[in-house]
Amino acid sequence: AELLDEKLMGGCETDSIDCMIRIAKQLGATQLLYGRVAPRGVRFGVALKLIEVDSRIEKSWVGDVVDSDPSLQAAARDGYAGLVGKVR
């Protein structure tokens, strides 16, 4: 599911924790991991958030600015591992 679509259907205008938890529950999820890739000139930055639905704990991870597909993928893996604790 695309997060933007879920936000529009749920009437969410922001990434507030209440809105994200509502989306997670609609998806039947106990956790919601989402993020952004933002251009910075010819490079990119990666920011991820993980929300634990039941406890309402929100964790954030911001990666180093990366400049290629392999390093962008590596940053996403590092962020996932940093938030979830393992990489599949």
Secondary structure, 3 states (H helix, E strand, C coil): CCHHHHHHHCCCCCCCHHHHHHHHHHCCCCEEEEEEEEEECCEEEEEEEEEECCCCEEEEEECCCECCHHHHHHHHHHHHHHHHCCCC
